[in-house]
Amino acid sequence: MSTTADKDEAIKPPANVKSVAANILDEFFAALEKEEGLGEVAQRLRKVVLEDGIFAEPAVRVALFPDAS
């Protein structure tokens, strides 16, 4: 017989599984890094969006245009 606790543990995904959106953004930033002149921008955007988890316009704007601030 299985218990409710066993069912709850079976439903939880492993902690290291990324969301679909994170995988898509990661692939986008990887492709962007390969484009001439966009490597540094892609790295800054990856940090802001994927690592820091900030989606606010001011943070993204600073990542895109660091000299404008």
Jmol script that loads the backbone (N, CA, C; Angstrom):
load data "model"
ATOM      1  N   MET A   1       0.830  -1.179   0.000  1.00  0.00           N
ATOM      2  CA  MET A   1       0.000   0.000   0.000  1.00  0.00           C
ATOM      3  C   MET A   1       0.874   1.241   0.000  1.00  0.00           C
ATOM      4  N   SER A   2       0.445   2.236  -0.716  1.00  0.00           N
ATOM      5  CA  SER A   2       1.185   3.485  -0.717  1.00  0.00           C
ATOM      6  C   SER A   2       0.462   4.497   0.157  1.00  0.00           C
ATOM      7  N   THR A   3       1.236   5.381   0.702  1.00  0.00           N
ATOM      8  CA  THR A   3       0.664   6.400   1.572  1.00  0.00           C
ATOM      9  C   THR A   3       0.609   7.723   0.836  1.00  0.00           C
ATOM     10  N   THR A   4      -0.061   8.675   1.419  1.00  0.00           N
ATOM     11  CA  THR A   4      -0.149  10.009   0.824  1.00  0.00           C
ATOM     12  C   THR A   4       1.225  10.645   0.728  1.00  0.00           C
ATOM     13  N   ALA A   5       2.088  10.409   1.700  1.00  0.00           N
ATOM     14  CA  ALA A   5       3.440  10.969   1.674  1.00  0.00           C
ATOM     15  C   ALA A   5       4.218  10.430   0.483  1.00  0.00           C
ATOM     16  N   ASP A   6       4.052   9.139   0.172  1.00  0.00           N
ATOM     17  CA  ASP A   6       4.735   8.550  -0.979  1.00  0.00           C
ATOM     18  C   ASP A   6       4.272   9.207  -2.269  1.00  0.00           C
ATOM     19  N   LYS A   7       2.974   9.466  -2.375  1.00  0.00           N
ATOM     20  CA  LYS A   7       2.437  10.108  -3.579  1.00  0.00           C
ATOM     21  C   LYS A   7       2.955  11.531  -3.710  1.00  0.00           C
ATOM     22  N   ASP A   8       3.030  12.260  -2.612  1.00  0.00           N
ATOM     23  CA  ASP A   8       3.534  13.634  -2.653  1.00  0.00           C
ATOM     24  C   ASP A   8       4.984  13.669  -3.100  1.00  0.00           C
ATOM     25  N   GLU A   9       5.790  12.751  -2.632  1.00  0.00           N
ATOM     26  CA  GLU A   9       7.200  12.709  -3.020  1.00  0.00           C
ATOM     27  C   GLU A   9       7.347  12.349  -4.487  1.00  0.00           C
ATOM     28  N   ALA A  10       6.487  11.517  -5.012  1.00  0.00           N
ATOM     29  CA  ALA A  10       6.570  11.111  -6.409  1.00  0.00           C
ATOM     30  C   ALA A  10       6.213  12.255  -7.347  1.00  0.00           C
ATOM     31  N   ILE A  11       5.389  13.187  -6.904  1.00  0.00           N
ATOM     32  CA  ILE A  11       4.949  14.294  -7.752  1.00  0.00           C
ATOM     33  C   ILE A  11       6.002  15.390  -7.853  1.00  0.00           C
ATOM     34  N   LYS A  12       6.774  15.598  -6.824  1.00  0.00           N
ATOM     35  CA  LYS A  12       7.745  16.693  -6.806  1.00  0.00           C
ATOM     36  C   LYS A  12       8.884  16.430  -7.797  1.00  0.00           C
ATOM     37  N   PRO A  13       9.164  17.391  -8.695  1.00  0.00           N
ATOM     38  CA  PRO A  13      10.294  17.219  -9.617  1.00  0.00           C
ATOM     39  C   PRO A  13      11.615  17.451  -8.889  1.00  0.00           C
ATOM     40  N   PRO A  14      12.689  16.917  -9.430  1.00  0.00           N
ATOM     41  CA  PRO A  14      13.998  17.173  -8.818  1.00  0.00           C
ATOM     42  C   PRO A  14      14.312  18.658  -8.819  1.00  0.00           C
ATOM     43  N   ALA A  15      15.075  19.116  -7.860  1.00  0.00           N
ATOM     44  CA  ALA A  15      15.384  20.536  -7.709  1.00  0.00           C
ATOM     45  C   ALA A  15      16.186  21.087  -8.882  1.00  0.00           C
ATOM     46  N   ASN A  16      16.944  20.243  -9.569  1.00  0.00           N
ATOM     47  CA  ASN A  16      17.807  20.733 -10.638  1.00  0.00           C
ATOM     48  C   ASN A  16      17.118  20.790 -12.001  1.00  0.00           C
ATOM     49  N   VAL A  17      15.824  20.533 -12.075  1.00  0.00           N
ATOM     50  CA  VAL A  17      15.089  20.599 -13.330  1.00  0.00           C
ATOM     51  C   VAL A  17      14.738  22.055 -13.618  1.00  0.00           C
ATOM     52  N   LYS A  18      15.093  22.514 -14.821  1.00  0.00           N
ATOM     53  CA  LYS A  18      14.781  23.890 -15.211  1.00  0.00           C
ATOM     54  C   LYS A  18      13.387  23.937 -15.814  1.00  0.00           C
ATOM     55  N   SER A  19      12.782  25.092 -15.749  1.00  0.00           N
ATOM     56  CA  SER A  19      11.487  25.274 -16.390  1.00  0.00           C
ATOM     57  C   SER A  19      11.682  25.358 -17.901  1.00  0.00           C
ATOM     58  N   VAL A  20      10.613  25.173 -18.620  1.00  0.00           N
ATOM     59  CA  VAL A  20      10.662  25.268 -20.079  1.00  0.00           C
ATOM     60  C   VAL A  20      11.115  26.663 -20.483  1.00  0.00           C
ATOM     61  N   ALA A  21      10.578  27.679 -19.834  1.00  0.00           N
ATOM     62  CA  ALA A  21      10.951  29.054 -20.157  1.00  0.00           C
ATOM     63  C   ALA A  21      12.435  29.298 -19.915  1.00  0.00           C
ATOM     64  N   ALA A  22      12.970  28.776 -18.818  1.00  0.00           N
ATOM     65  CA  ALA A  22      14.395  28.953 -18.523  1.00  0.00           C
ATOM     66  C   ALA A  22      15.249  28.266 -19.581  1.00  0.00           C
ATOM     67  N   ASN A  23      14.831  27.097 -20.047  1.00  0.00           N
ATOM     68  CA  ASN A  23      15.576  26.406 -21.101  1.00  0.00           C
ATOM     69  C   ASN A  23      15.553  27.189 -22.410  1.00  0.00           C
ATOM     70  N   ILE A  24      14.404  27.724 -22.755  1.00  0.00           N
ATOM     71  CA  ILE A  24      14.285  28.503 -23.993  1.00  0.00           C
ATOM     72  C   ILE A  24      15.134  29.766 -23.908  1.00  0.00           C
ATOM     73  N   LEU A  25      15.057  30.470 -22.780  1.00  0.00           N
ATOM     74  CA  LEU A  25      15.863  31.682 -22.615  1.00  0.00           C
ATOM     75  C   LEU A  25      17.345  31.362 -22.617  1.00  0.00           C
ATOM     76  N   ASP A  26      17.733  30.253 -22.011  1.00  0.00           N
ATOM     77  CA  ASP A  26      19.132  29.850 -21.993  1.00  0.00           C
ATOM     78  C   ASP A  26      19.639  29.605 -23.418  1.00  0.00           C
ATOM     79  N   GLU A  27      18.838  28.919 -24.225  1.00  0.00           N
ATOM     80  CA  GLU A  27      19.209  28.683 -25.623  1.00  0.00           C
ATOM     81  C   GLU A  27      19.273  29.994 -26.403  1.00  0.00           C
ATOM     82  N   PHE A  28      18.331  30.898 -26.139  1.00  0.00           N
ATOM     83  CA  PHE A  28      18.326  32.202 -26.812  1.00  0.00           C
ATOM     84  C   PHE A  28      19.589  32.986 -26.484  1.00  0.00           C
ATOM     85  N   PHE A  29      19.954  33.039 -25.200  1.00  0.00           N
ATOM     86  CA  PHE A  29      21.147  33.778 -24.804  1.00  0.00           C
ATOM     87  C   PHE A  29      22.407  33.128 -25.372  1.00  0.00           C
ATOM     88  N   ALA A  30      22.440  31.807 -25.470  1.00  0.00           N
ATOM     89  CA  ALA A  30      23.586  31.110 -26.060  1.00  0.00           C
ATOM     90  C   ALA A  30      23.733  31.478 -27.537  1.00  0.00           C
ATOM     91  N   ALA A  31      22.620  31.526 -28.260  1.00  0.00           N
ATOM     92  CA  ALA A  31      22.659  31.918 -29.671  1.00  0.00           C
ATOM     93  C   ALA A  31      23.046  33.384 -29.809  1.00  0.00           C
ATOM     94  N   LEU A  32      22.548  34.224 -28.928  1.00  0.00           N
ATOM     95  CA  LEU A  32      22.848  35.651 -28.957  1.00  0.00           C
ATOM     96  C   LEU A  32      24.333  35.903 -28.703  1.00  0.00           C
ATOM     97  N   GLU A  33      24.932  35.116 -27.821  1.00  0.00           N
ATOM     98  CA  GLU A  33      26.357  35.271 -27.512  1.00  0.00           C
ATOM     99  C   GLU A  33      27.234  35.012 -28.731  1.00  0.00           C
ATOM    100  N   LYS A  34      26.761  34.183 -29.656  1.00  0.00           N
ATOM    101  CA  LYS A  34      27.536  33.833 -30.846  1.00  0.00           C
ATOM    102  C   LYS A  34      27.509  34.931 -31.902  1.00  0.00           C
ATOM    103  N   GLU A  35      26.547  35.835 -31.792  1.00  0.00           N
ATOM    104  CA  GLU A  35      26.433  36.925 -32.762  1.00  0.00           C
ATOM    105  C   GLU A  35      27.506  37.972 -32.493  1.00  0.00           C
ATOM    106  N   GLU A  36      28.080  38.472 -33.558  1.00  0.00           N
ATOM    107  CA  GLU A  36      29.152  39.465 -33.444  1.00  0.00           C
ATOM    108  C   GLU A  36      28.655  40.724 -32.736  1.00  0.00           C
ATOM    109  N   GLY A  37      29.377  41.125 -31.700  1.00  0.00           N
ATOM    110  CA  GLY A  37      29.065  42.342 -30.976  1.00  0.00           C
ATOM    111  C   GLY A  37      28.004  42.193 -29.899  1.00  0.00           C
ATOM    112  N   LEU A  38      27.426  41.016 -29.742  1.00  0.00           N
ATOM    113  CA  LEU A  38      26.361  40.842 -28.760  1.00  0.00           C
ATOM    114  C   LEU A  38      26.748  39.912 -27.614  1.00  0.00           C
ATOM    115  N   GLY A  39      27.961  39.442 -27.580  1.00  0.00           N
ATOM    116  CA  GLY A  39      28.405  38.506 -26.548  1.00  0.00           C
ATOM    117  C   GLY A  39      28.283  39.057 -25.145  1.00  0.00           C
ATOM    118  N   GLU A  40      28.770  40.265 -24.931  1.00  0.00           N
ATOM    119  CA  GLU A  40      28.706  40.868 -23.598  1.00  0.00           C
ATOM    120  C   GLU A  40      27.274  41.202 -23.197  1.00  0.00           C
ATOM    121  N   VAL A  41      26.488  41.673 -24.149  1.00  0.00           N
ATOM    122  CA  VAL A  41      25.085  41.989 -23.869  1.00  0.00           C
ATOM    123  C   VAL A  41      24.344  40.722 -23.452  1.00  0.00           C
ATOM    124  N   ALA A  42      24.577  39.640 -24.172  1.00  0.00           N
ATOM    125  CA  ALA A  42      23.915  38.373 -23.855  1.00  0.00           C
ATOM    126  C   ALA A  42      24.298  37.888 -22.461  1.00  0.00           C
ATOM    127  N   GLN A  43      25.547  38.049 -22.093  1.00  0.00           N
ATOM    128  CA  GLN A  43      25.992  37.631 -20.760  1.00  0.00           C
ATOM    129  C   GLN A  43      25.310  38.458 -19.668  1.00  0.00           C
ATOM    130  N   ARG A  44      25.211  39.770 -19.900  1.00  0.00           N
ATOM    131  CA  ARG A  44      24.549  40.637 -18.910  1.00  0.00           C
ATOM    132  C   ARG A  44      23.063  40.300 -18.801  1.00  0.00           C
ATOM    133  N   LEU A  45      22.413  40.083 -19.941  1.00  0.00           N
ATOM    134  CA  LEU A  45      20.992  39.740 -19.928  1.00  0.00           C
ATOM    135  C   LEU A  45      20.759  38.394 -19.246  1.00  0.00           C
ATOM    136  N   ARG A  46      21.623  37.420 -19.525  1.00  0.00           N
ATOM    137  CA  ARG A  46      21.497  36.099 -18.901  1.00  0.00           C
ATOM    138  C   ARG A  46      21.574  36.236 -17.375  1.00  0.00           C
ATOM    139  N   LYS A  47      22.515  37.050 -16.904  1.00  0.00           N
ATOM    140  CA  LYS A  47      22.672  37.223 -15.458  1.00  0.00           C
ATOM    141  C   LYS A  47      21.425  37.857 -14.851  1.00  0.00           C
ATOM    142  N   VAL A  48      20.931  38.924 -15.477  1.00  0.00           N
ATOM    143  CA  VAL A  48      19.775  39.643 -14.942  1.00  0.00           C
ATOM    144  C   VAL A  48      18.530  38.754 -14.954  1.00  0.00           C
ATOM    145  N   VAL A  49      18.279  38.107 -16.072  1.00  0.00           N
ATOM    146  CA  VAL A  49      17.033  37.364 -16.238  1.00  0.00           C
ATOM    147  C   VAL A  49      17.083  35.980 -15.594  1.00  0.00           C
ATOM    148  N   LEU A  50      18.106  35.189 -15.905  1.00  0.00           N
ATOM    149  CA  LEU A  50      18.133  33.809 -15.431  1.00  0.00           C
ATOM    150  C   LEU A  50      18.735  33.652 -14.038  1.00  0.00           C
ATOM    151  N   GLU A  51      19.815  34.341 -13.768  1.00  0.00           N
ATOM    152  CA  GLU A  51      20.473  34.154 -12.476  1.00  0.00           C
ATOM    153  C   GLU A  51      19.821  34.989 -11.375  1.00  0.00           C
ATOM    154  N   ASP A  52      19.573  36.273 -11.667  1.00  0.00           N
ATOM    155  CA  ASP A  52      18.976  37.155 -10.661  1.00  0.00           C
ATOM    156  C   ASP A  52      17.451  37.055 -10.641  1.00  0.00           C
ATOM    157  N   GLY A  53      16.858  36.619 -11.758  1.00  0.00           N
ATOM    158  CA  GLY A  53      15.406  36.480 -11.828  1.00  0.00           C
ATOM    159  C   GLY A  53      14.664  37.800 -11.884  1.00  0.00           C
ATOM    160  N   ILE A  54      15.311  38.824 -12.447  1.00  0.00           N
ATOM    161  CA  ILE A  54      14.699  40.153 -12.525  1.00  0.00           C
ATOM    162  C   ILE A  54      14.179  40.374 -13.943  1.00  0.00           C
ATOM    163  N   PHE A  55      12.898  40.686 -14.054  1.00  0.00           N
ATOM    164  CA  PHE A  55      12.297  40.932 -15.358  1.00  0.00           C
ATOM    165  C   PHE A  55      11.808  42.369 -15.500  1.00  0.00           C
ATOM    166  N   ALA A  56      12.159  43.216 -14.575  1.00  0.00           N
ATOM    167  CA  ALA A  56      11.726  44.611 -14.606  1.00  0.00           C
ATOM    168  C   ALA A  56      12.462  45.366 -15.708  1.00  0.00           C
ATOM    169  N   GLU A  57      11.745  46.273 -16.346  1.00  0.00           N
ATOM    170  CA  GLU A  57      12.313  47.036 -17.458  1.00  0.00           C
ATOM    171  C   GLU A  57      13.594  47.781 -17.097  1.00  0.00           C
ATOM    172  N   PRO A  58      13.680  48.452 -15.951  1.00  0.00           N
ATOM    173  CA  PRO A  58      14.920  49.185 -15.649  1.00  0.00           C
ATOM    174  C   PRO A  58      16.163  48.285 -15.605  1.00  0.00           C
ATOM    175  N   ALA A  59      16.043  47.101 -15.033  1.00  0.00           N
ATOM    176  CA  ALA A  59      17.183  46.195 -14.953  1.00  0.00           C
ATOM    177  C   ALA A  59      17.584  45.666 -16.329  1.00  0.00           C
ATOM    178  N   VAL A  60      16.596  45.354 -17.144  1.00  0.00           N
ATOM    179  CA  VAL A  60      16.868  44.871 -18.500  1.00  0.00           C
ATOM    180  C   VAL A  60      17.470  46.000 -19.333  1.00  0.00           C
ATOM    181  N   ARG A  61      16.959  47.203 -19.159  1.00  0.00           N
ATOM    182  CA  ARG A  61      17.495  48.364 -19.899  1.00  0.00           C
ATOM    183  C   ARG A  61      18.956  48.609 -19.562  1.00  0.00           C
ATOM    184  N   VAL A  62      19.324  48.486 -18.282  1.00  0.00           N
ATOM    185  CA  VAL A  62      20.721  48.663 -17.866  1.00  0.00           C
ATOM    186  C   VAL A  62      21.596  47.568 -18.470  1.00  0.00           C
ATOM    187  N   ALA A  63      21.074  46.348 -18.540  1.00  0.00           N
ATOM    188  CA  ALA A  63      21.835  45.243 -19.143  1.00  0.00           C
ATOM    189  C   ALA A  63      22.062  45.489 -20.630  1.00  0.00           C
ATOM    190  N   LEU A  64      21.063  46.056 -21.298  1.00  0.00           N
ATOM    191  CA  LEU A  64      21.175  46.326 -22.729  1.00  0.00           C
ATOM    192  C   LEU A  64      22.032  47.551 -23.022  1.00  0.00           C
ATOM    193  N   PHE A  65      21.874  48.595 -22.214  1.00  0.00           N
ATOM    194  CA  PHE A  65      22.550  49.862 -22.455  1.00  0.00           C
ATOM    195  C   PHE A  65      23.281  50.322 -21.199  1.00  0.00           C
ATOM    196  N   PRO A  66      24.389  49.673 -20.829  1.00  0.00           N
ATOM    197  CA  PRO A  66      25.062  49.998 -19.573  1.00  0.00           C
ATOM    198  C   PRO A  66      25.648  51.411 -19.525  1.00  0.00           C
ATOM    199  N   ASP A  67      25.989  51.974 -20.675  1.00  0.00           N
ATOM    200  CA  ASP A  67      26.583  53.301 -20.703  1.00  0.00           C
ATOM    201  C   ASP A  67      25.554  54.428 -20.594  1.00  0.00           C
ATOM    202  N   ALA A  68      24.291  54.109 -20.757  1.00  0.00           N
ATOM    203  CA  ALA A  68      23.243  55.126 -20.769  1.00  0.00           C
ATOM    204  C   ALA A  68      22.844  55.584 -19.371  1.00  0.00           C
ATOM    205  N   SER A  69      23.233  54.840 -18.334  1.00  0.00           N
ATOM    206  CA  SER A  69      22.784  55.218 -16.998  1.00  0.00           C
ATOM    207  C   SER A  69      23.641  56.260 -16.353  1.00  0.00           C
TER     208      SER A  69
END
end "model"
wireframe off; spacefill off
backbone 0.3
color backbone group
